[in-house]
Amino acid sequence: MDLISLSQFILKTIRDRRDQIGGLLTSGNVKNMEEYRSLVGEIMGMSFVEQELRTVLKNAEMLDDE
């Protein structure tokens, strides 16, 4: 598996999990405040990883052009 395929897989996994958590939050299926905080924290962590991955991919593309 090359870098692009791995990156696409990770980004898709992040999107799918974010959608899943969003569904839980919007449907009112969160049991308590502790679970809510945990889910929000998970979304924040995934957003950070997604942004870092996109930055690495963008920088890798710039290096390939040189």
Secondary structure by P-SEA (a helix, b strand, c coil): ccaaaaaaaaaaaaaaaaaaaaaaaaacccccaaaaaaaaaaaaaaaaaaaaaaaaaaaaaaaaac
